[in-house]
Amino acid sequence: MKTRQLPFHPYPAFSSTDAFGLDVITMHTPSDLVRLCLVFRCGGMHFEVPGAAHLLEHLLFHGPAREHILHPLLMPLAHKGVEADAYTDYAYTGYAVSGHVDDTAPMLDALLKMGFGASFTSDMIEKERAVISSETLLKLSFNRWLEWRQRLLYPSHGAAHQPVIGSPESLQRVTGESLMLEYAKWYRPEHAAVIVVGNIPHERILKQLTGRELLTGIPAPRQEPLFPDYADSAYATRTEDPVPQISWYFRRPSDEAEEALFALAVNVICDHQLCLLDQAMRIKHAGSYGVRCALMSYPFKDVGITVECAPELFPTAETEIQNAIEAVCECRVPEITFRAVVGNYLLDRRVEAHEVSGDDWVKNFTANWLDGSLESGVDHETIVRNATPQDLAAVAQKYLAQGHGAMRVVWE
């Protein structure tokens, strides 16, 4: 088994693949609080019925008896402060456990049994179906907004138009037989990764995994690219969100070196106290609620520049967004803004190296594992430190200028 050291992380990070095809990714930090996560490369996009992936996650996370939030396998560790969580996205499903480093072995053992040794009954399915149906009602407004957004971003990709959580109607179409088939198809070592962040050596995790019997024997399905299409024109819609907002979405570069400059360009436009939009909207127009930039997580390889303001300021906000983009494209960014954003980025990197939580690192590794960039070797910090306004202009002209995948969304 070959172990590879991952580049450009604040602490030693390593990656291996065991004999079953299971990826093992660790970051050795000084913290005795260990975060373990078992991630599967399957989510809402991979299941035929909307909500089925999320229902399966509930069944595996809670186990055969839903008497407590913790899975029965983890209850013996409850008095030691162990906590667990699970989540389903469009592209992946994750099961996470955190606790003291001394309890790493039983936590990892429980996590693997949850993921690869699951079984469920019709009673369990009915119970979780009712729970999730209630959740869909609690998130109705957000789910409607997400559905509209997905239809605009990926018009010909039907599987992306439904919220991962599903709906009461779609959940009724899920059967025990279909769930077992999907489970056997996707919950396999070659579709999975164990990610560990904490004060524990990589070799110790590998030793615990050696010789373990994992679910095997079923041919692995072919992986299809997620979201192959993207809307390249502007759209508008209205939702019932209580905060009036206008957003423009742009596709992020696939090249990591360009992505570092792209992120810097977006921060110059938005998401910093001296950014162009803050100066334009919050200083010139006191009626604005504020300006924020939302960097969407994988698999949404896009950036949303959002202005929260009174509806009558929407035309002004749209103009100021376009003005800010043009300023970056034409190298008209004030030097104080450029230097402040670069300095803030580098400061954040230094602070994150010591203060970012294990959960945050697990999410970072999950995203990099999914898109194959774990070992890219791209040093974002050096790229940003040496960046010039001309570098930002070149990237902005390529990815932010008019005609490059902008999507306009209005909700009030």
NULUM-743776 format. One record per residue (C-alpha): chain; x, z, y. Coordinates in Angstrom, 2 decimals, padded with zeros to 5 digits. Layout:
% residues N
   chain         X         Z         Y
       A         X         Z         Y
...
END
This chain:
% residues 412
   chain         X         Z         Y
       A    000.00    000.00    000.00
       A    001.47   -001.05    003.33
       A    001.13    001.26    006.34
       A    001.42   -000.27    009.80
       A    002.01    001.62    013.02
       A   -000.45    000.56    015.71
       A    001.05   -000.31    019.10
       A    000.49    001.18    022.54
       A   -001.38    004.40    021.81
       A   -000.53    007.77    023.42
       A   -000.04    009.38    019.98
       A    001.24    007.92    016.69
       A   -001.48    005.72    015.17
       A   -001.36    004.06    011.76
       A   -003.42    001.68    009.66
       A   -003.48    001.06    005.89
       A   -005.75   -000.67    003.39
       A   -006.23    000.94   -000.02
       A   -006.65   -000.77   -003.39
       A   -010.42   -001.04   -002.94
       A   -010.15   -002.77    000.44
       A   -011.03    000.36    002.43
       A   -009.20    000.48    005.78
       A   -007.67    003.82    006.76
       A   -006.89    004.36    010.46
       A   -005.43    007.59    011.82
       A   -004.17    008.96    015.14
       A   -001.97    012.05    014.85
       A   -002.76    014.22    017.90
       A   -001.82    017.87    018.62
       A   -005.47    018.94    018.37
       A   -006.63    021.12    015.48
       A   -010.15    019.79    016.06
       A   -010.32    016.82    013.69
       A   -012.79    013.96    014.03
       A   -013.45    011.86    010.92
       A   -015.64    008.80    010.83
       A   -016.70    006.46    008.03
       A   -017.63    003.13    009.63
       A   -019.31    000.19    007.92
       A   -019.15   -003.36    009.22
       A   -022.93   -003.77    009.08
       A   -025.68   -002.95    011.54
       A   -028.98   -004.17    012.86
       A   -027.73   -007.77    012.93
       A   -027.08   -007.83    009.19
       A   -030.48   -006.64    007.95
       A   -033.46   -008.96    007.67
       A   -036.04   -006.38    008.81
       A   -035.51   -004.83    012.28
       A   -034.93   -001.10    011.94
       A   -033.89   -001.21    008.27
       A   -030.22   -000.50    009.04
       A   -031.20    002.49    011.17
       A   -033.57    003.78    008.49
       A   -030.79    003.54    005.90
       A   -028.48    005.46    008.22
       A   -031.06    008.28    008.50
       A   -031.42    008.47    004.72
       A   -027.69    008.71    004.11
       A   -027.04    011.11    006.98
       A   -029.73    013.66    006.11
       A   -029.46    013.40    002.34
       A   -032.10    014.20   -000.28
       A   -033.55    017.30    001.41
       A   -034.23    017.15    005.15
       A   -034.16    020.92    005.58
       A   -031.37    020.95    008.15
       A   -029.70    018.52    010.51
       A   -026.50    018.81    008.46
       A   -026.29    016.99    005.14
       A   -026.42    019.37    002.12
       A   -022.82    018.37    001.31
       A   -021.73    019.78    004.69
       A   -023.82    022.96    004.67
       A   -021.07    025.01    002.92
       A   -018.91    024.32    006.01
       A   -021.62    025.09    008.58
       A   -020.38    028.65    009.16
       A   -017.00    027.18    010.17
       A   -018.50    025.21    013.03
       A   -018.55    021.78    011.40
       A   -020.73    019.23    013.20
       A   -021.90    015.77    012.12
       A   -023.43    012.70    013.70
       A   -024.43    009.16    012.76
       A   -025.24    006.01    014.72
       A   -026.33    002.43    014.14
       A   -025.37   -000.46    016.41
       A   -025.97   -004.19    016.14
       A   -022.61   -004.71    014.43
       A   -021.77   -001.45    012.68
       A   -023.00    001.89    011.32
       A   -020.93    005.06    011.53
       A   -021.03    008.54    010.00
       A   -018.90    011.15    011.74
       A   -017.86    014.74    011.03
       A   -015.76    017.06    013.18
       A   -014.25    020.44    012.37
       A   -011.00    022.38    011.97
       A   -007.98    020.62    010.53
       A   -007.93    023.07    007.59
       A   -011.31    021.70    006.47
       A   -010.28    018.04    006.57
       A   -010.30    017.61    002.78
       A   -013.87    018.87    002.13
       A   -015.16    017.05    005.23
       A   -013.65    013.75    004.10
       A   -014.92    014.29    000.57
       A   -018.46    014.90    001.86
       A   -018.24    011.86    004.13
       A   -017.23    009.55    001.28
       A   -019.98    010.88   -000.99
       A   -022.53    010.36    001.79
       A   -021.45    006.77    002.28
       A   -020.66    005.56   -001.22
       A   -022.73    007.81   -003.49
       A   -026.15    007.76   -001.87
       A   -029.53    007.66   -003.58
       A   -033.00    008.04   -002.11
       A   -036.62    008.32   -003.18
       A   -039.88    006.94   -001.84
       A   -040.71    010.38   -000.39
       A   -037.44    010.39    001.56
       A   -038.16    006.91    002.89
       A   -041.66    007.84    004.05
       A   -040.39    010.97    005.78
       A   -037.65    009.13    007.69
       A   -039.99    006.23    008.46
       A   -042.28    008.68    010.25
       A   -039.37    010.26    012.13
       A   -038.03    006.92    013.37
       A   -041.51    005.68    014.31
       A   -041.74    008.68    016.65
       A   -038.29    007.90    018.05
       A   -039.34    004.35    018.91
       A   -042.14    005.71    021.10
       A   -039.71    008.01    022.92
       A   -037.43    005.03    023.69
       A   -040.15    002.48    024.36
       A   -039.11    001.64    027.94
       A   -035.43    001.23    027.02
       A   -036.25   -000.84    023.94
       A   -038.36   -003.23    026.02
       A   -035.54   -003.67    028.52
       A   -033.03   -004.19    025.69
       A   -035.23   -006.81    024.02
       A   -035.58   -008.78    027.28
       A   -031.86   -008.54    027.93
       A   -030.96   -009.74    024.44
       A   -033.37   -012.68    024.64
       A   -031.71   -013.78    027.87
       A   -028.14   -013.28    026.70
       A   -028.58   -014.78    023.23
       A   -031.67   -017.03    023.34
       A   -031.16   -018.74    019.98
       A   -030.02   -015.67    018.06
       A   -033.32   -014.22    016.86
       A   -031.83   -011.21    015.09
       A   -030.49   -009.94    018.41
       A   -033.91   -009.82    020.05
       A   -035.12   -006.68    018.28
       A   -033.85   -003.17    019.09
       A   -031.71   -001.73    016.30
       A   -034.14    001.16    015.97
       A   -036.92   -001.27    015.01
       A   -040.63   -000.66    015.61
       A   -043.39    001.16    013.70
       A   -044.63   -002.26    012.53
       A   -041.26   -003.52    011.29
       A   -040.49   -000.22    009.55
       A   -043.63   -000.61    007.42
       A   -042.05   -003.74    005.92
       A   -039.06   -001.81    004.59
       A   -039.26   -000.93    000.88
       A   -037.11    001.25   -001.32
       A   -036.06   -001.77   -003.37
       A   -034.97   -003.76   -000.31
       A   -033.00   -000.79    001.04
       A   -031.13   -000.34   -002.25
       A   -030.26   -004.05   -002.29
       A   -028.94   -003.91    001.28
       A   -027.07   -000.70    000.53
       A   -025.36   -002.24   -002.51
       A   -024.55   -005.37   -000.50
       A   -023.02   -003.79    002.59
       A   -021.89   -000.23    001.81
       A   -018.70   -001.34    000.10
       A   -015.05   -000.43    000.66
       A   -014.09   -003.89    001.95
       A   -016.72   -003.51    004.69
       A   -015.62    000.01    005.63
       A   -012.98    002.02    007.46
       A   -012.11    005.71    007.50
       A   -010.96    006.73    010.99
       A   -009.32    010.13    011.51
       A   -008.18    011.61    014.83
       A   -006.45    014.99    014.85
       A   -003.44    017.00    013.76
       A   -003.18    015.59    010.25
       A   -000.62    013.13    008.82
       A   -001.68    009.66    007.76
       A   -000.16    010.20    004.31
       A   -002.39    013.19    003.60
       A   -005.52    011.11    004.13
       A   -004.15    008.36    001.89
       A   -003.33    010.88   -000.84
       A   -006.90    012.19   -000.86
       A   -008.24    008.64   -001.19
       A   -005.89    007.67   -004.05
       A   -007.73    007.05   -007.32
       A   -011.18    007.69   -005.87
       A   -013.99    005.71   -007.50
       A   -015.85    003.82   -004.79
       A   -018.77    001.41   -005.02
       A   -017.39   -001.90   -006.35
       A   -018.31   -004.86   -008.51
       A   -020.66   -006.82   -006.23
       A   -019.25   -009.94   -004.55
       A   -018.68   -009.32   -000.85
       A   -020.98   -011.38    001.40
       A   -019.45   -013.85    003.80
       A   -019.07   -012.49    007.32
       A   -020.84   -014.50    010.01
       A   -019.72   -014.35    013.65
       A   -021.88   -012.10    015.78
       A   -023.67   -013.59    018.77
       A   -022.18   -017.11    018.57
       A   -024.15   -018.38    021.55
       A   -024.46   -017.15    025.11
       A   -026.76   -018.02    027.99
       A   -024.76   -019.82    030.68
       A   -027.36   -019.83    033.43
       A   -029.14   -017.27    035.60
       A   -032.43   -015.62    034.68
       A   -034.71   -013.01    036.18
       A   -037.18   -010.59    034.67
       A   -038.94   -007.36    035.54
       A   -039.22   -004.20    033.50
       A   -040.77   -000.78    033.88
       A   -037.50    001.06    034.47
       A   -038.10    003.79    037.10
       A   -034.86    003.06    038.99
       A   -034.87   -000.25    040.91
       A   -031.77   -002.21    039.91
       A   -030.32   -005.69    039.91
       A   -027.61   -006.69    037.43
       A   -025.38   -009.66    036.84
       A   -023.82   -009.98    033.37
       A   -020.63   -011.87    032.60
       A   -018.91   -012.66    029.33
       A   -015.60   -010.85    028.81
       A   -012.50   -012.86    027.76
       A   -011.58   -012.89    024.09
       A   -007.88   -012.97    024.98
       A   -006.69   -009.36    025.37
       A   -004.16   -010.08    028.11
       A   -006.87   -011.80    030.14
       A   -009.29   -008.99    029.35
       A   -006.98   -006.43    030.96
       A   -006.90   -008.46    034.18
       A   -010.63   -009.14    033.92
       A   -011.35   -005.39    033.71
       A   -009.21   -004.85    036.79
       A   -011.04   -007.62    038.66
       A   -014.40   -006.06    037.82
       A   -013.19   -002.66    039.02
       A   -012.10   -004.25    042.31
       A   -015.64   -005.56    042.68
       A   -017.37   -002.43    041.45
       A   -016.81    001.02    039.89
       A   -014.37    002.49    042.42
       A   -014.90    004.33    045.72
       A   -012.98    001.65    047.62
       A   -014.39   -001.30    045.67
       A   -015.89   -004.27    047.49
       A   -019.50   -003.60    046.51
       A   -019.38    000.06    047.46
       A   -018.06   -000.87    050.89
       A   -020.71   -003.56    051.29
       A   -023.78   -001.76    049.94
       A   -023.23    001.97    050.43
       A   -021.57    001.72    053.83
       A   -023.50   -001.18    055.38
       A   -026.87   -000.42    053.76
       A   -027.70    003.28    053.70
       A   -030.92    002.59    051.76
       A   -028.95    001.86    048.61
       A   -029.04    004.42    045.80
       A   -025.50    003.48    044.89
       A   -023.47    000.95    043.00
       A   -022.16    001.19    039.47
       A   -020.45   -001.05    036.94
       A   -021.51   -000.80    033.31
       A   -018.93   -001.95    030.78
       A   -021.01   -002.71    027.71
       A   -019.58   -001.65    024.36
       A   -019.05   -003.86    021.33
       A   -020.66   -006.13    020.23
       A   -021.88   -006.87    023.76
       A   -018.74   -008.63    024.92
       A   -020.03   -008.67    028.46
       A   -019.82   -006.72    031.71
       A   -022.81   -005.77    033.80
       A   -022.36   -005.40    037.56
       A   -025.34   -003.33    038.64
       A   -026.65   -002.34    042.06
       A   -029.27    000.39    042.29
       A   -031.18   -000.07    045.53
       A   -034.60   -000.40    047.08
       A   -036.34   -003.64    045.98
       A   -036.27   -005.02    049.52
       A   -032.45   -004.95    049.32
       A   -032.29   -007.07    046.16
       A   -031.54   -010.31    048.08
       A   -028.82   -008.49    050.02
       A   -027.36   -007.02    046.84
       A   -027.27   -010.43    045.20
       A   -025.49   -011.88    048.23
       A   -022.96   -009.04    048.30
       A   -022.24   -009.42    044.57
       A   -021.54   -013.11    045.12
       A   -019.42   -012.35    048.20
       A   -017.34   -009.83    046.24
       A   -016.75   -012.30    043.42
       A   -015.70   -014.99    045.89
       A   -013.32   -012.55    047.61
       A   -011.53   -011.91    044.30
       A   -011.48   -015.62    043.42
       A   -010.00   -016.50    046.81
       A   -007.42   -013.66    046.99
       A   -009.22   -011.99    049.90
       A   -009.21   -008.47    048.45
       A   -007.89   -005.88    050.95
       A   -004.53   -004.53    049.82
       A   -005.76   -000.92    050.04
       A   -008.59   -001.73    047.61
       A   -006.31   -003.57    045.20
       A   -003.68   -000.80    045.16
       A   -006.30    001.96    044.87
       A   -007.97    000.32    041.86
       A   -004.63   -000.31    040.10
       A   -003.53    003.28    040.75
       A   -006.84    004.66    039.52
       A   -006.62    002.59    036.32
       A   -003.10    003.83    035.56
       A   -004.08    007.42    036.36
       A   -007.05    007.21    034.01
       A   -004.78    005.93    031.24
       A   -002.43    008.90    031.65
       A   -005.26    011.43    031.77
       A   -007.05    009.90    028.79
       A   -003.89    010.19    026.71
       A   -004.26    013.98    026.84
       A   -007.94    014.64    027.53
       A   -009.93    011.94    025.75
       A   -011.95    013.35    022.85
       A   -011.53    012.47    019.20
       A   -014.98    010.91    019.33
       A   -013.86    008.54    022.10
       A   -010.79    007.48    020.13
       A   -012.93    006.89    017.04
       A   -015.18    004.59    019.09
       A   -012.15    002.74    020.47
       A   -010.69    002.24    017.00
       A   -014.09    001.15    015.65
       A   -014.41   -001.55    018.31
       A   -010.84   -002.75    017.72
       A   -011.31   -002.71    013.94
       A   -014.47   -004.79    014.20
       A   -012.98   -007.50    016.41
       A   -009.62   -007.56    014.62
       A   -007.51   -006.40    017.58
       A   -006.07   -003.18    016.12
       A   -002.56   -004.61    016.03
       A   -002.75   -007.03    018.92
       A    000.40   -005.71    020.56
       A   -001.03   -006.20    024.06
       A    000.14   -003.51    026.48
       A   -002.71   -003.26    028.99
       A   -000.87   -000.72    031.14
       A    002.13   -002.99    031.73
       A   -000.13   -005.96    032.48
       A   -002.10   -003.96    035.06
       A    001.00   -002.41    036.60
       A    002.50   -005.88    037.20
       A   -000.76   -007.55    038.22
       A   -001.07   -009.40    041.53
       A   -004.15   -010.52    043.48
       A   -003.29   -014.06    042.36
       A   -003.53   -012.97    038.70
       A   -006.98   -011.50    039.33
       A   -008.05   -014.64    041.17
       A   -007.11   -016.85    038.22
       A   -009.10   -014.72    035.76
       A   -012.05   -014.35    038.14
       A   -012.24   -018.11    038.68
       A   -012.31   -018.56    034.91
       A   -014.85   -015.88    033.99
       A   -016.70   -014.65    037.10
       A   -017.14   -017.68    039.34
       A   -020.49   -019.44    039.57
       A   -021.38   -021.33    036.40
       A   -019.41   -019.09    034.06
       A   -022.07   -017.33    032.04
       A   -023.76   -015.25    034.73
       A   -027.15   -013.77    033.89
       A   -029.26   -012.14    036.57
       A   -031.69   -009.38    035.58
       A   -034.05   -007.58    037.95
       A   -036.07   -004.53    037.00
       A   -038.13   -002.19    039.11
END
